[in-house]
Amino acid sequence: MKINLYTIEKQSRDEFRTICTQYRKMISRYALMQEENIFNKKIAAAQNRDAATAQASYSEAFQPYMKGYNIVLHPDGKQIDSFEFYRYFDINTNLNFFIGGAYGFEEAFVRKADLAISLSKLTFSHKIAKVVLYEQIYRGLTLLHKHPYHK
């Protein structure tokens, strides 16, 4: 199984990156996990214009990665618990997660995804959302493989 995480964000070197790297290492026991942070001049310029232009630039940047089963993190997405979440790891295809930029996603992009989920009714920064997602991916894989981590 291959799991991909695509985000609209600038690269940073901080404690959040260290935590995500640790989770990727633990996840690698069960699946190939890759992360792609996308931020370019076009996205930067779009974010300086308006929300709709920024969202369109995110959709354009993500479009080439929409192969496999696509899950978008969205505040209005379905709220699921960890036991429902782990069932998505029992599929035989690439599993792609998308975290949008500062202005979120275009509705058209959300509709193209196979699933939109919300991590919480609370609003998280990108860095916190990514750490929470990594932990839930690891938890889901340990549930799938009957590892006692989740207890």
C-alpha positions as CSV (number, residue, x, y, z in Angstrom):
1,M,0.0,0.0,0.0
2,K,1.1,3.5,-0.8
3,I,-0.1,6.5,1.2
4,N,0.5,10.0,-0.1
5,L,0.0,13.3,1.7
6,Y,-0.2,16.5,-0.5
7,T,-0.2,19.9,1.2
8,I,-0.1,23.5,0.1
9,E,2.6,24.9,2.4
10,K,6.0,26.4,2.5
11,Q,8.8,24.1,3.6
12,S,9.8,24.6,7.2
13,R,12.3,23.0,9.6
14,D,10.7,22.9,13.0
15,E,9.5,20.5,15.7
16,F,6.4,19.7,13.7
17,R,8.5,18.4,10.8
18,T,10.4,16.3,13.2
19,I,7.2,14.7,14.6
20,C,5.9,14.0,11.1
21,T,9.2,12.4,10.2
22,Q,8.9,10.1,13.2
23,Y,5.4,9.1,12.3
24,R,6.5,8.4,8.6
25,K,9.2,6.1,10.0
26,M,6.6,4.3,12.2
27,I,4.1,4.1,9.3
28,S,6.8,2.6,7.0
29,R,6.4,-0.7,8.9
30,Y,3.0,-1.0,7.2
31,A,3.0,1.1,4.1
32,L,5.0,3.4,1.9
33,M,4.3,6.9,3.0
34,Q,5.3,10.0,1.1
35,E,4.7,13.7,1.6
36,E,4.7,16.4,-1.0
37,N,4.6,20.0,0.1
38,I,3.6,22.2,-2.8
39,F,4.2,25.9,-2.9
40,N,5.3,27.9,-5.9
41,K,5.3,31.4,-7.3
42,K,1.9,30.9,-8.9
43,I,0.3,29.9,-5.6
44,A,2.1,32.8,-3.7
45,A,0.8,35.3,-6.3
46,A,-2.7,33.8,-6.2
47,Q,-2.9,34.0,-2.4
48,N,-2.1,37.7,-2.7
49,R,-5.1,38.3,-5.0
50,D,-8.1,36.8,-3.4
51,A,-9.6,33.5,-2.0
52,A,-11.1,32.3,-5.2
53,T,-7.9,32.7,-7.2
54,A,-5.9,31.0,-4.4
55,Q,-8.3,28.1,-4.3
56,A,-8.1,27.7,-8.0
57,S,-4.3,27.6,-7.8
58,Y,-4.5,24.9,-5.2
59,S,-6.8,22.8,-7.4
60,E,-4.5,23.2,-10.3
61,A,-1.4,22.2,-8.2
62,F,-3.2,19.1,-6.8
63,Q,-4.8,17.9,-10.1
64,P,-1.9,15.8,-11.3
65,Y,-1.9,13.8,-8.0
66,M,-5.6,12.8,-8.1
67,K,-4.8,9.1,-8.9
68,G,-6.1,6.4,-6.6
69,Y,-8.5,7.0,-3.7
70,N,-8.5,10.7,-2.8
71,I,-9.4,12.1,0.6
72,V,-9.7,15.8,1.2
73,L,-9.4,17.3,4.7
74,H,-12.2,19.9,4.8
75,P,-14.0,21.6,7.7
76,D,-17.4,20.5,6.3
77,G,-16.3,17.0,5.6
78,K,-17.6,13.8,7.2
79,Q,-16.7,13.4,10.8
80,I,-15.5,9.8,11.4
81,D,-13.9,8.0,14.3
82,S,-10.6,6.2,14.2
83,F,-12.3,2.8,13.7
84,E,-14.2,4.0,10.6
85,F,-11.0,5.8,9.4
86,Y,-8.9,2.7,9.5
87,R,-11.2,0.9,7.1
88,Y,-10.0,3.1,4.3
89,F,-6.5,1.5,4.6
90,D,-7.9,-1.8,3.6
91,I,-8.1,-0.9,-0.1
92,N,-5.9,-2.0,-2.8
93,T,-4.8,1.3,-4.4
94,N,-2.9,4.5,-3.6
95,L,-4.5,6.4,-0.8
96,N,-4.0,10.2,-1.2
97,F,-4.7,12.8,1.4
98,F,-5.0,16.5,0.5
99,I,-4.6,19.5,2.9
100,G,-5.5,22.8,1.2
101,G,-3.8,26.1,1.5
102,A,-4.7,29.1,3.7
103,Y,-8.0,29.6,1.7
104,G,-9.1,25.9,1.7
105,F,-10.5,24.2,-1.4
106,E,-12.7,25.0,-4.3
107,E,-16.0,23.2,-3.9
108,A,-15.4,21.6,-7.3
109,F,-12.2,20.1,-6.1
110,V,-13.9,18.7,-3.0
111,R,-16.6,17.1,-5.2
112,K,-13.9,15.4,-7.3
113,A,-12.4,13.7,-4.3
114,D,-13.7,10.3,-3.2
115,L,-14.2,11.5,0.4
116,A,-14.0,14.7,2.4
117,I,-13.3,14.3,6.1
118,S,-13.0,16.7,9.0
119,L,-10.5,16.0,11.7
120,S,-12.5,18.0,14.2
121,K,-15.0,20.8,14.5
122,L,-12.1,22.9,15.8
123,T,-9.9,24.8,13.4
124,F,-6.2,23.7,13.3
125,S,-3.2,25.3,11.9
126,H,-1.7,23.3,8.9
127,K,1.1,22.0,11.1
128,I,-1.2,20.7,13.8
129,A,-3.6,19.2,11.3
130,K,-0.8,17.4,9.6
131,V,0.5,15.9,12.9
132,V,-3.1,14.8,13.8
133,L,-3.5,13.2,10.4
134,Y,-0.1,11.4,10.7
135,E,-1.1,10.0,14.1
136,Q,-4.5,8.8,12.7
137,I,-2.8,7.2,9.7
138,Y,-0.5,5.3,12.1
139,R,-3.3,4.4,14.4
140,G,-5.4,3.2,11.4
141,L,-2.6,1.0,10.1
142,T,-2.0,-0.5,13.6
143,L,-5.7,-1.3,13.9
144,L,-5.6,-2.9,10.4
145,H,-2.6,-5.0,11.4
146,K,-3.9,-5.8,14.9
147,H,-1.0,-4.1,16.6
148,P,-1.8,-3.0,20.2
149,Y,-0.9,0.7,19.7
150,H,-4.5,1.8,19.7
151,K,-5.2,0.4,23.2
